Amino acid sequence: MSANAEANMSGLKRLWTRIVGIFEALEGIDDPTGDYMLSLEKRVDKLERALERLETQLHSDGVNGIKPETIAQTRLHAH
C-alpha cells in the first residue's frame, strides 16, 4: 500500500473514531419529549387510581352515608 493510501486510511480511521465518539455522547443526552410523555403517563396512572378509589368509595359509602341510588332518585325527581 502506498504512503498516500495509508495516510487516507489513517484519516478515515480518525474520522470514524470521532463519529463514533459523537454518537456515544449523543446516547447520554436526555430525551425531553420521551421524559415528558413518561411523566404524563405516570400522572394519568395516578389519577386513574385515585378515580377508582373514589368510585369504590362512592359505591360503598355513598355521599355522607347516602347511597348513590338515593342520590340518583333525588336528582331524577328534582327535574
Protein Blocks (a to p, Z undefined) as FASTA:
>chain_A
ZZklmmmmmmmmmmmmmmmmmmmmmmmpccfklmmmmmmmmmmmmmmmmmmmmmmmmmmn
ogghiafklmmmmmmmmZZ
